[in-house]
Amino acid sequence: MLEQFFSLDYAGKGDLFQGLAIWEEKSPEGEDYRYRQLQGTYPVISLSFANVKETNFQNTKWRIGQILTDLYHRNTFLLEGNLLSDAEKAEYKSVRMDMPDVVATMALHKMSEYLYR
């Protein structure tokens, strides 16, 4: 629910929240709806590890690598323009299934930084 409330992917979909307290709450002054302007305004990182049910370390690492790679594929728009430096674009492209562990350990932190920009 939090992902759908804040995510850019759901911008303009306030109808999903009609009738819920967050949609109806007014500001202390009672002049406007307190949280409506926040709906659909943030890039959101949503990861689920629910399907990581592997029976050994190597396969578990592989599945988590898939999750991180999928996250990067969903945000390839970051590679357009000048938001990232050439070095950061190369770093971005290094997140793939066969990435070294050191790349994987920083992948989520780096994606968060890139989306923050």
The first five atom37 places (N, CA, C, CB, O) and aatype in JSON, in Angstrom:
{
  "aatype": [12, 10, 6, 5, 13, 13, 15, 10, 3, 18, 0, 7, 11, 7, 3, 10, 13, 5, 7, 10, 0, 9, 17, 6, 6, 11, 15, 14, 6, 7, 6, 3, 18, 1, 18, 1, 5, 10, 5, 7, 16, 18, 14, 19, 9, 15, 10, 15, 13, 0, 2, 19, 11, 6, 16, 2, 13, 5, 2, 16, 11, 17, 1, 9, 7, 5, 9, 10, 16, 3, 10, 18, 8, 1, 2, 16, 13, 10, 10, 6, 7, 2, 10, 10, 15, 3, 0, 6, 11, 0, 6, 18, 11, 15, 19, 1, 12, 3, 12, 14, 3, 19, 19, 0, 16, 12, 0, 10, 8, 11, 12, 15, 6, 18, 10, 18, 1],
  "atom_mask": [
    [1, 1, 1, 1, 1],
    [1, 1, 1, 1, 1],
    [1, 1, 1, 1, 1],
    [1, 1, 1, 1, 1],
    [1, 1, 1, 1, 1],
    [1, 1, 1, 1, 1],
    [1, 1, 1, 1, 1],
    [1, 1, 1, 1, 1],
    [1, 1, 1, 1, 1],
    [1, 1, 1, 1, 1],
    [1, 1, 1, 1, 1],
    [1, 1, 1, 0, 1],
    [1, 1, 1, 1, 1],
    [1, 1, 1, 0, 1],
    [1, 1, 1, 1, 1],
    [1, 1, 1, 1, 1],
    [1, 1, 1, 1, 1],
    [1, 1, 1, 1, 1],
    [1, 1, 1, 0, 1],
    [1, 1, 1, 1, 1],
    [1, 1, 1, 1, 1],
    [1, 1, 1, 1, 1],
    [1, 1, 1, 1, 1],
    [1, 1, 1, 1, 1],
    [1, 1, 1, 1, 1],
    [1, 1, 1, 1, 1],
    [1, 1, 1, 1, 1],
    [1, 1, 1, 1, 1],
    [1, 1, 1, 1, 1],
    [1, 1, 1, 0, 1],
    [1, 1, 1, 1, 1],
    [1, 1, 1, 1, 1],
    [1, 1, 1, 1, 1],
    [1, 1, 1, 1, 1],
    [1, 1, 1, 1, 1],
    [1, 1, 1, 1, 1],
    [1, 1, 1, 1, 1],
    [1, 1, 1, 1, 1],
    [1, 1, 1, 1, 1],
    [1, 1, 1, 0, 1],
    [1, 1, 1, 1, 1],
    [1, 1, 1, 1, 1],
    [1, 1, 1, 1, 1],
    [1, 1, 1, 1, 1],
    [1, 1, 1, 1, 1],
    [1, 1, 1, 1, 1],
    [1, 1, 1, 1, 1],
    [1, 1, 1, 1, 1],
    [1, 1, 1, 1, 1],
    [1, 1, 1, 1, 1],
    [1, 1, 1, 1, 1],
    [1, 1, 1, 1, 1],
    [1, 1, 1, 1, 1],
    [1, 1, 1, 1, 1],
    [1, 1, 1, 1, 1],
    [1, 1, 1, 1, 1],
    [1, 1, 1, 1, 1],
    [1, 1, 1, 1, 1],
    [1, 1, 1, 1, 1],
    [1, 1, 1, 1, 1],
    [1, 1, 1, 1, 1],
    [1, 1, 1, 1, 1],
    [1, 1, 1, 1, 1],
    [1, 1, 1, 1, 1],
    [1, 1, 1, 0, 1],
    [1, 1, 1, 1, 1],
    [1, 1, 1, 1, 1],
    [1, 1, 1, 1, 1],
    [1, 1, 1, 1, 1],
    [1, 1, 1, 1, 1],
    [1, 1, 1, 1, 1],
    [1, 1, 1, 1, 1],
    [1, 1, 1, 1, 1],
    [1, 1, 1, 1, 1],
    [1, 1, 1, 1, 1],
    [1, 1, 1, 1, 1],
    [1, 1, 1, 1, 1],
    [1, 1, 1, 1, 1],
    [1, 1, 1, 1, 1],
    [1, 1, 1, 1, 1],
    [1, 1, 1, 0, 1],
    [1, 1, 1, 1, 1],
    [1, 1, 1, 1, 1],
    [1, 1, 1, 1, 1],
    [1, 1, 1, 1, 1],
    [1, 1, 1, 1, 1],
    [1, 1, 1, 1, 1],
    [1, 1, 1, 1, 1],
    [1, 1, 1, 1, 1],
    [1, 1, 1, 1, 1],
    [1, 1, 1, 1, 1],
    [1, 1, 1, 1, 1],
    [1, 1, 1, 1, 1],
    [1, 1, 1, 1, 1],
    [1, 1, 1, 1, 1],
    [1, 1, 1, 1, 1],
    [1, 1, 1, 1, 1],
    [1, 1, 1, 1, 1],
    [1, 1, 1, 1, 1],
    [1, 1, 1, 1, 1],
    [1, 1, 1, 1, 1],
    [1, 1, 1, 1, 1],
    [1, 1, 1, 1, 1],
    [1, 1, 1, 1, 1],
    [1, 1, 1, 1, 1],
    [1, 1, 1, 1, 1],
    [1, 1, 1, 1, 1],
    [1, 1, 1, 1, 1],
    [1, 1, 1, 1, 1],
    [1, 1, 1, 1, 1],
    [1, 1, 1, 1, 1],
    [1, 1, 1, 1, 1],
    [1, 1, 1, 1, 1],
    [1, 1, 1, 1, 1],
    [1, 1, 1, 1, 1],
    [1, 1, 1, 1, 1],
    [1, 1, 1, 1, 1]
  ],
  "atom_positions": [
    [[0.82, -1.18, 0.0], [0.0, 0.0, 0.0], [0.88, 1.26, 0.0], [-0.94, -0.01, 1.21], [0.58, 2.24, -0.68]],
    [[1.97, 1.22, 0.77], [2.87, 2.38, 0.79], [3.49, 2.63, -0.58], [3.97, 2.19, 1.84], [3.61, 3.77, -1.02]],
    [[3.88, 1.55, -1.24], [4.46, 1.71, -2.57], [3.45, 2.38, -3.49], [4.89, 0.34, -3.15], [3.8, 3.32, -4.21]],
    [[2.22, 1.93, -3.48], [1.21, 2.5, -4.36], [0.87, 3.94, -4.0], [-0.04, 1.65, -4.33], [0.53, 4.73, -4.87]],
    [[0.97, 4.28, -2.73], [0.66, 5.66, -2.35], [1.74, 6.62, -2.83], [0.51, 5.76, -0.84], [1.43, 7.66, -3.4]],
    [[3.0, 6.28, -2.6], [4.07, 7.21, -2.9], [4.66, 7.1, -4.3], [5.15, 7.03, -1.92], [5.17, 8.09, -4.83]],
    [[4.6, 5.94, -4.92], [5.32, 5.67, -6.16], [4.88, 6.52, -7.34], [5.16, 4.25, -6.5], [3.69, 6.77, -7.55]],
    [[5.87, 6.97, -8.11], [5.63, 7.69, -9.36], [4.79, 6.85, -10.32], [6.96, 8.09, -10.02], [4.04, 7.38, -11.14]],
    [[4.92, 5.53, -10.22], [4.17, 4.63, -11.09], [2.66, 4.74, -10.88], [4.61, 3.2, -10.87], [1.88, 4.35, -11.75]],
    [[2.26, 5.26, -9.73], [0.84, 5.39, -9.41], [0.37, 6.84, -9.36], [0.56, 4.72, -8.09], [-0.69, 7.13, -8.81]],
    [[1.16, 7.73, -9.93], [0.77, 9.15, -9.95], [-0.59, 9.3, -10.63], [1.84, 10.01, -10.69], [-0.86, 8.68, -11.66]],
    [[-1.42, 10.12, -10.03], [-2.74, 10.37, -10.59], [-3.75, 9.27, -10.33], [0.0, 0.0, 0.0], [-4.84, 9.29, -10.89]],
    [[-3.4, 8.33, -9.48], [-4.31, 7.22, -9.18], [-4.86, 7.34, -7.76], [-3.6, 5.87, -9.37], [-4.95, 6.36, -7.03]],
    [[-5.22, 8.56, -7.4], [-5.76, 8.82, -6.07], [-7.04, 8.06, -5.8], [0.0, 0.0, 0.0], [-7.4, 7.85, -4.64]],
    [[-7.74, 7.64, -6.86], [-8.98, 6.89, -6.66], [-8.75, 5.59, -5.89], [-9.63, 6.58, -8.01], [-9.68, 5.06, -5.29]],
    [[-7.53, 5.09, -5.89], [-7.2, 3.88, -5.12], [-7.35, 4.12, -3.62], [-5.78, 3.41, -5.44], [-7.51, 3.18, -2.85]],
    [[-7.29, 5.38, -3.21], [-7.26, 5.71, -1.79], [-8.53, 6.39, -1.3], [-6.1, 6.58, -1.51], [-8.65, 6.72, -0.12]],
    [[-9.48, 6.61, -2.2], [-10.73, 7.25, -1.79], [-11.43, 6.4, -0.74], [-11.66, 7.47, -3.02], [-11.54, 5.18, -0.86]],
    [[-11.89, 7.07, 0.28], [-12.55, 6.4, 1.38], [-11.62, 5.98, 2.49], [0.0, 0.0, 0.0], [-12.07, 5.57, 3.56]],
    [[-10.31, 6.09, 2.27], [-9.34, 5.75, 3.3], [-8.98, 7.01, 4.09], [-8.06, 5.11, 2.68], [-9.02, 8.12, 3.56]],
    [[-8.63, 6.81, 5.34], [-8.35, 7.94, 6.24], [-7.27, 8.86, 5.69], [-7.94, 7.42, 7.6], [-7.38, 10.08, 5.81]],
    [[-6.21, 8.28, 5.09], [-5.11, 9.12, 4.59], [-5.58, 10.07, 3.49], [-3.97, 8.23, 4.07], [-5.04, 11.16, 3.35]],
    [[-6.58, 9.66, 2.72], [-7.07, 10.47, 1.61], [-8.03, 11.56, 2.09], [-7.76, 9.59, 0.59], [-8.17, 12.61, 1.47]],
    [[-8.68, 11.28, 3.19], [-9.72, 12.19, 3.69], [-9.21, 13.16, 4.76], [-10.87, 11.4, 4.24], [-9.9, 14.12, 5.09]],
    [[-8.02, 12.91, 5.32], [-7.52, 13.74, 6.42], [-7.21, 15.16, 5.94], [-6.26, 13.12, 7.03], [-6.52, 15.37, 4.94]],
    [[-7.72, 16.1, 6.67], [-7.5, 17.52, 6.35], [-6.34, 18.07, 7.15], [-8.78, 18.36, 6.62], [-5.95, 17.5, 8.18]],
    [[-5.78, 19.17, 6.68], [-4.7, 19.84, 7.39], [-5.26, 20.41, 8.7], [-4.07, 20.97, 6.51], [-6.48, 20.54, 8.84]],
    [[-4.39, 20.75, 9.65], [-4.87, 21.32, 10.91], [-5.74, 22.56, 10.72], [-3.69, 21.67, 11.79], [-6.64, 22.83, 11.52]],
    [[-5.47, 23.32, 9.66], [-6.27, 24.51, 9.4], [-7.58, 24.15, 8.72], [-5.48, 25.49, 8.54], [-8.49, 24.98, 8.64]],
    [[-7.69, 22.91, 8.23], [-8.9, 22.46, 7.56], [-9.09, 23.01, 6.16], [0.0, 0.0, 0.0], [-10.18, 22.92, 5.6]],
    [[-8.03, 23.59, 5.61], [-8.14, 24.24, 4.3], [-7.93, 23.28, 3.12], [-7.14, 25.36, 4.21], [-8.51, 23.47, 2.05]],
    [[-7.11, 22.26, 3.32], [-6.86, 21.33, 2.23], [-6.66, 19.93, 2.79], [-5.62, 21.77, 1.41], [-6.58, 19.72, 4.0]],
    [[-6.58, 18.97, 1.87], [-6.34, 17.6, 2.28], [-4.85, 17.42, 2.49], [-6.88, 16.59, 1.23], [-4.04, 17.7, 1.6]],
    [[-4.5, 16.95, 3.66], [-3.14, 16.94, 4.15], [-2.16, 16.13, 3.29], [-3.14, 16.4, 5.53], [-1.04, 16.59, 3.05]],
    [[-2.54, 14.96, 2.83], [-1.59, 14.06, 2.19], [-1.79, 13.86, 0.7], [-1.64, 12.75, 2.86], [-0.97, 13.21, 0.05]],
    [[-2.84, 14.4, 0.14], [-3.13, 14.14, -1.27], [-2.01, 14.6, -2.19], [-4.41, 14.83, -1.66], [-1.73, 13.95, -3.2]],
    [[-1.36, 15.72, -1.87], [-0.3, 16.22, -2.74], [0.93, 15.33, -2.74], [0.09, 17.63, -2.33], [1.79, 15.47, -3.61]],
    [[1.04, 14.41, -1.8], [2.2, 13.5, -1.75], [2.0, 12.26, -2.61], [2.47, 13.09, -0.32], [2.97, 11.59, -2.98]],
    [[0.75, 11.94, -2.93], [0.45, 10.72, -3.65], [1.1, 10.74, -5.04], [-1.06, 10.53, -3.77], [0.9, 11.67, -5.82]],
    [[1.87, 9.69, -5.32], [2.49, 9.52, -6.63], [3.64, 10.47, -6.92], [0.0, 0.0, 0.0], [3.88, 10.8, -8.08]],
    [[4.36, 10.91, -5.89], [5.41, 11.91, -6.12], [6.83, 11.44, -5.85], [5.13, 13.08, -5.27], [7.76, 12.23, -6.0]],
    [[7.04, 10.2, -5.46], [8.38, 9.74, -5.11], [8.76, 8.48, -5.88], [8.48, 9.48, -3.61], [7.91, 7.63, -6.15]],
    [[10.04, 8.36, -6.23], [10.49, 7.08, -6.74], [10.56, 6.11, -5.56], [11.88, 7.2, -7.48], [11.09, 6.46, -4.5]],
    [[10.05, 4.92, -5.73], [9.98, 3.95, -4.64], [10.76, 2.7, -5.02], [8.51, 3.6, -4.3], [10.63, 2.19, -6.13]],
    [[11.56, 2.22, -4.1], [12.23, 0.94, -4.27], [11.42, -0.07, -3.47], [13.75, 0.99, -3.8], [11.32, 0.02, -2.25]],
    [[10.87, -1.03, -4.17], [10.08, -2.07, -3.52], [10.66, -3.42, -3.89], [8.58, -1.99, -3.92], [10.65, -3.81, -5.06]],
    [[11.17, -4.12, -2.9], [11.77, -5.43, -3.12], [11.06, -6.47, -2.26], [13.29, -5.41, -2.82], [10.7, -6.19, -1.12]],
    [[10.88, -7.64, -2.8], [10.34, -8.74, -2.03], [11.29, -9.92, -2.14], [8.92, -9.12, -2.51], [11.71, -10.3, -3.23]],
    [[11.61, -10.48, -1.01], [12.45, -11.66, -0.98], [11.62, -12.9, -0.66], [13.57, -11.49, 0.06], [12.16, -13.95, -0.31]],
    [[10.31, -12.78, -0.79], [9.39, -13.87, -0.46], [9.62, -15.11, -1.32], [7.95, -13.41, -0.62], [9.39, -16.23, -0.87]],
    [[10.08, -14.92, -2.55], [10.3, -16.06, -3.44], [11.72, -16.61, -3.37], [10.0, -15.66, -4.86], [12.07, -17.51, -4.14]],
    [[12.52, -16.1, -2.47], [13.87, -16.63, -2.3], [13.79, -17.78, -1.3], [14.89, -15.5, -1.82], [13.85, -17.57, -0.09]],
    [[13.63, -18.98, -1.83], [13.46, -20.17, -0.98], [14.44, -21.26, -1.41], [12.01, -20.7, -1.06], [14.12, -22.45, -1.42]],
    [[15.61, -20.83, -1.74], [16.61, -21.76, -2.24], [17.16, -22.61, -1.1], [17.75, -21.01, -2.95], [17.05, -22.25, 0.07]],
    [[17.77, -23.73, -1.46], [18.25, -24.66, -0.44], [19.75, -24.59, -0.21], [17.89, -26.06, -0.83], [20.29, -25.31, 0.63]],
    [[20.45, -23.71, -0.96], [21.87, -23.55, -0.71], [22.27, -22.09, -0.92], [22.7, -24.48, -1.63], [21.54, -21.3, -1.53]],
    [[23.43, -21.77, -0.41], [23.91, -20.4, -0.42], [24.07, -19.85, -1.84], [25.23, -20.31, 0.32], [23.66, -18.73, -2.12]],
    [[24.67, -20.63, -2.72], [24.93, -20.16, -4.08], [23.64, -19.8, -4.81], [25.7, -21.22, -4.86], [23.57, -18.76, -5.47]],
    [[22.64, -20.65, -4.72], [21.37, -20.37, -5.39], [20.64, -19.19, -4.75], [20.47, -21.61, -5.36], [19.98, -18.41, -5.44]],
    [[20.76, -19.04, -3.44], [20.15, -17.9, -2.75], [20.8, -16.6, -3.24], [20.31, -18.03, -1.2], [20.11, -15.62, -3.51]],
    [[22.1, -16.61, -3.35], [22.84, -15.46, -3.86], [22.4, -15.14, -5.29], [24.37, -15.72, -3.81], [22.24, -13.97, -5.65]],
    [[22.21, -16.15, -6.09], [21.78, -15.98, -7.47], [20.4, -15.33, -7.53], [21.77, -17.33, -8.21], [20.2, -14.4, -8.32]],
    [[19.47, -15.8, -6.73], [18.1, -15.24, -6.71], [18.11, -13.78, -6.27], [17.19, -16.06, -5.78], [17.4, -12.95, -6.85]],
    [[18.9, -13.45, -5.27], [18.98, -12.06, -4.83], [19.6, -11.21, -5.94], [19.82, -11.95, -3.52], [19.2, -10.06, -6.14]],
    [[20.56, -11.76, -6.64], [21.14, -11.07, -7.8], [20.08, -10.8, -8.86], [0.0, 0.0, 0.0], [20.09, -9.75, -9.49]],
    [[19.18, -11.74, -9.08], [18.08, -11.55, -10.03], [17.18, -10.4, -9.59], [17.25, -12.85, -10.18], [16.77, -9.58, -10.42]],
    [[16.87, -10.35, -8.32], [16.01, -9.28, -7.78], [16.66, -7.92, -7.99], [15.73, -9.51, -6.27], [16.0, -6.98, -8.42]],
    [[17.95, -7.82, -7.7], [18.66, -6.55, -7.88], [18.75, -6.18, -9.36], [20.06, -6.63, -7.28], [18.58, -5.01, -9.72]],
    [[19.02, -7.15, -10.21], [19.09, -6.9, -11.65], [17.74, -6.42, -12.18], [19.54, -8.17, -12.4], [17.69, -5.5, -12.99]],
    [[16.66, -7.03, -11.73], [15.32, -6.6, -12.14], [15.05, -5.16, -11.71], [14.25, -7.54, -11.55], [14.47, -4.38, -12.47]],
    [[15.47, -4.8, -10.51], [15.32, -3.43, -10.02], [16.04, -2.45, -10.96], [15.88, -3.3, -8.59], [15.48, -1.42, -11.32]],
    [[17.23, -2.78, -11.34], [17.99, -1.9, -12.24], [17.35, -1.83, -13.62], [19.43, -2.39, -12.35], [17.35, -0.77, -14.24]],
    [[16.81, -2.93, -14.1], [16.14, -2.91, -15.41], [14.89, -2.04, -15.39], [15.77, -4.33, -15.84], [14.57, -1.39, -16.38]],
    [[14.18, -2.01, -14.26], [12.97, -1.18, -14.16], [13.29, 0.31, -14.14], [12.19, -1.55, -12.9], [12.4, 1.13, -14.37]],
    [[14.53, 0.67, -13.88], [14.9, 2.08, -13.75], [15.95, 2.51, -14.77], [15.42, 2.34, -12.36], [16.76, 3.39, -14.48]],
    [[15.95, 1.92, -15.95], [16.96, 2.26, -16.95], [16.86, 3.71, -17.43], [16.84, 1.33, -18.14], [17.78, 4.23, -18.06]],
    [[15.73, 4.37, -17.15], [15.62, 5.8, -17.5], [16.74, 6.61, -16.86], [14.26, 6.35, -17.07], [17.06, 7.69, -17.35]],
    [[17.32, 6.12, -15.79], [18.4, 6.83, -15.11], [19.65, 6.95, -16.0], [18.77, 6.13, -13.81], [20.48, 7.83, -15.79]],
    [[19.77, 6.08, -16.98], [20.92, 6.11, -17.87], [20.81, 7.18, -18.94], [21.1, 4.76, -18.52], [21.79, 7.51, -19.6]],
    [[19.62, 7.73, -19.1], [19.4, 8.78, -20.1], [19.85, 10.13, -19.54], [17.91, 8.83, -20.53], [19.77, 10.37, -18.34]],
    [[20.3, 10.98, -20.39], [20.68, 12.33, -19.97], [21.96, 12.36, -19.16], [0.0, 0.0, 0.0], [22.81, 11.47, -19.26]],
    [[22.08, 13.41, -18.34], [23.32, 13.65, -17.58], [23.16, 13.5, -16.08], [23.82, 15.02, -17.88], [23.99, 13.99, -15.32]],
    [[22.12, 12.82, -15.64], [21.91, 12.63, -14.21], [23.08, 11.86, -13.58], [20.6, 11.88, -13.95], [23.54, 12.19, -12.49]],
    [[23.54, 10.85, -14.3], [24.68, 10.05, -13.82], [25.92, 10.39, -14.64], [24.37, 8.53, -13.91], [25.84, 10.67, -15.84]],
    [[27.05, 10.36, -13.98], [28.32, 10.56, -14.7], [28.61, 9.31, -15.53], [29.5, 10.86, -13.7], [27.94, 8.28, -15.36]],
    [[29.58, 9.39, -16.4], [29.95, 8.23, -17.21], [30.4, 7.08, -16.32], [31.06, 8.6, -18.2], [30.09, 5.92, -16.59]],
    [[31.13, 7.38, -15.25], [31.6, 6.35, -14.32], [30.41, 5.7, -13.62], [32.58, 6.95, -13.28], [30.38, 4.48, -13.42]],
    [[29.42, 6.51, -13.23], [28.24, 5.96, -12.57], [27.4, 5.12, -13.52], [27.39, 7.08, -11.99], [26.8, 4.12, -13.11]],
    [[27.35, 5.52, -14.79], [26.63, 4.72, -15.78], [27.31, 3.36, -15.96], [26.55, 5.48, -17.14], [26.63, 2.34, -16.1]],
    [[28.61, 3.35, -15.96], [29.35, 2.09, -16.06], [29.08, 1.23, -14.83], [30.88, 2.34, -16.22], [28.89, 0.02, -14.94]],
    [[29.08, 1.85, -13.66], [28.76, 1.16, -12.42], [27.35, 0.58, -12.48], [28.9, 2.11, -11.21], [27.12, -0.57, -12.09]],
    [[26.41, 1.38, -12.97], [25.02, 0.96, -13.12], [24.94, -0.3, -13.98], [24.18, 2.1, -13.74], [24.25, -1.27, -13.64]],
    [[25.64, -0.27, -15.09], [25.6, -1.4, -16.03], [26.31, -2.64, -15.5], [26.22, -0.98, -17.35], [26.13, -3.73, -16.04]],
    [[27.1, -2.49, -14.45], [27.79, -3.64, -13.87], [26.88, -4.48, -12.98], [29.0, -3.18, -13.07], [27.26, -5.56, -12.55]],
    [[25.68, -3.98, -12.7], [24.71, -4.75, -11.91], [24.01, -5.7, -12.88], [23.67, -3.82, -11.17], [23.14, -5.31, -13.65]],
    [[24.42, -6.95, -12.8], [23.88, -8.0, -13.67], [24.03, -9.33, -12.94], [24.61, -8.03, -15.07], [24.62, -9.4, -11.86]],
    [[23.51, -10.36, -13.52], [23.49, -11.65, -12.84], [24.89, -12.15, -12.45], [22.82, -12.68, -13.71], [25.04, -12.79, -11.41]],
    [[25.87, -11.89, -13.24], [27.22, -12.38, -12.95], [28.09, -11.34, -12.24], [27.9, -12.82, -14.24], [29.32, -11.4, -12.3]],
    [[27.44, -10.39, -11.56], [28.2, -9.32, -10.9], [28.99, -9.87, -9.71], [27.26, -8.2, -10.43], [28.58, -10.83, -9.06]],
    [[30.13, -9.25, -9.44], [30.9, -9.63, -8.25], [30.12, -9.27, -6.97], [32.28, -8.92, -8.25], [29.28, -8.38, -6.99]],
    [[30.4, -9.97, -5.91], [29.72, -9.72, -4.63], [29.84, -8.27, -4.19], [30.28, -10.63, -3.55], [28.88, -7.71, -3.65]],
    [[30.99, -7.66, -4.41], [31.2, -6.27, -3.99], [30.24, -5.32, -4.71], [32.66, -5.85, -4.24], [29.83, -4.31, -4.13]],
    [[29.9, -5.61, -5.95], [28.93, -4.79, -6.69], [27.54, -5.01, -6.11], [28.96, -5.13, -8.21], [26.79, -4.06, -5.89]],
    [[27.2, -6.27, -5.86], [25.87, -6.6, -5.31], [25.65, -5.95, -3.95], [25.71, -8.12, -5.2], [24.54, -5.5, -3.67]],
    [[26.67, -5.9, -3.12], [26.48, -5.35, -1.78], [26.2, -3.86, -1.79], [27.71, -5.62, -0.93], [25.62, -3.34, -0.84]],
    [[26.6, -3.16, -2.85], [26.37, -1.72, -2.94], [25.21, -1.36, -3.85], [27.61, -1.04, -3.41], [24.83, -0.19, -3.93]],
    [[24.63, -2.33, -4.55], [23.63, -2.06, -5.58], [22.41, -1.32, -5.04], [23.18, -3.36, -6.22], [21.96, -0.35, -5.65]],
    [[21.87, -1.74, -3.93], [20.68, -1.09, -3.38], [21.0, 0.32, -2.91], [20.11, -1.92, -2.22], [20.22, 1.25, -3.14]],
    [[22.12, 0.49, -2.25], [22.55, 1.82, -1.8], [22.71, 2.77, -2.99], [23.88, 1.72, -1.01], [22.25, 3.92, -2.95]],
    [[23.36, 2.28, -4.03], [23.58, 3.12, -5.21], [22.27, 3.47, -5.9], [24.5, 2.42, -6.2], [22.08, 4.62, -6.31]],
    [[21.35, 2.51, -6.02], [20.06, 2.79, -6.65], [19.3, 3.85, -5.85], [19.22, 1.51, -6.78], [18.68, 4.74, -6.43]],
    [[19.35, 3.74, -4.56], [18.7, 4.73, -3.7], [19.28, 6.12, -3.95], [18.84, 4.35, -2.22], [18.54, 7.1, -4.05]],
    [[20.59, 6.2, -4.04], [21.26, 7.48, -4.3], [20.85, 8.05, -5.67], [22.79, 7.3, -4.24], [20.57, 9.24, -5.79]],
    [[20.84, 7.18, -6.68], [20.48, 7.64, -8.02], [19.04, 8.15, -8.07], [20.68, 6.5, -9.04], [18.77, 9.19, -8.66]],
    [[18.13, 7.43, -7.47], [16.72, 7.84, -7.47], [16.5, 9.11, -6.65], [15.85, 6.71, -6.93], [15.61, 9.9, -6.96]],
    [[17.3, 9.3, -5.62], [17.19, 10.5, -4.81], [17.46, 11.74, -5.66], [18.18, 10.44, -3.62], [16.81, 12.77, -5.49]],
    [[18.41, 11.62, -6.56], [18.75, 12.76, -7.43], [17.56, 13.14, -8.29], [19.95, 12.43, -8.33], [17.66, 14.07, -9.09]]
  ]
}
